[in-house]
Amino acid sequence: MLEGVFSAIITPFDRDRNVDEDAYRALIDRQIAGGVDGFVPCGTTGESATLNHDEHKQVIDLCLEHVAGRAKVIAGTGSNSTRESIELTQYAEKAGADAALLITPYYNKPTQAGLYDHYKTVAEAVELPLVLYNVPGRTAVDMSTDTVCQLAEISNIVALKDATSSMERASEVHVRCGDSLTLISGDDASFYPFLVVGGRGCISVTANVAPERVVRLWKAWNERDLETALKEHEKLLEINQLLFCETSPIPVKALAHMMGMCQEYLRRPLVPLADAFREPLRQAAQRLDIL
């Protein structure tokens, strides 16, 4: 089962905006030391939209090679083209990924029938476990609970990353799908309440900079130490909010740079964090004792 804390790992770049492989390896090592259960390379936070196909495969290979079985790897392979999603997912399967994460096709605005057909077609092209990813705030398409539950009947569709922050939606999926579909939070700030309504993990931006703290929340929940879990949720709330003060991964890359983990370089059209947010982010990290 895919459960626990998965890092939505950033893709560090050098001055020329090429993948900084040394920084990437160091990020993996630090987060494994912090206790994460796995990684999601080439997700939204990894700036997948501006990686070309060769770079996309490079990052997946790099992650798998350096993780070397120490944690799970859920490769981001989604696209707004079904054909492209199949190609990337087949590559991830051959490379040895544990699963693949597929965002709902963006910009095209497919109907619910189109969403079902897209995921079903990709699922039929591989044996790899697939994680659905619903984030309507980015894609302009919202996958309905009915569609999710239909897709859950396909044997290798095993989980849903839900970034709607709707506990009502998560509850509906849990009631209707039960254990046939693992619910994974796609929003750090609502990770704790998501667990309360049946969630079994988080694909976390915050784990890039504070893996120990996110893992502490998860472990406390699993040990039924609800008081500690709630306290960790509340301690993380400020940093979770600030890491989305501008479009992710702009803030998390800024903080990772402050922490000396990588350069702040982003792929255009993303630009560095506005000056107005830098000091609040720095102070929040200091209060959390990670900077």
Secondary structure, DSSP 8 states (H G I E B T S, - for coil): ---EEEE-----B-TTS-B-HHHHHHHHHHHHHTT--EE-TTSTTTTGGG--HHHHHHHHHHHHHHHTTSSEEEEE---SSHHHHHHHHHHHHHHT-SEEEEE---SS---HHHHHHHHHHHHHH--S-EEEEE-HHHHS----HHHHHHHTTSTTEEEEEE-S--HHHHHHHHHHHGGGSEEEES-GGGHHHHHHTT--EEEESGGGT-HHHHHHHHHHHHTT-HHHHHHHHHHHHHHHHHTTSSSTTHHHHHHHHHTTSS-----TT-----HHHHHHHHHHHHHTT--
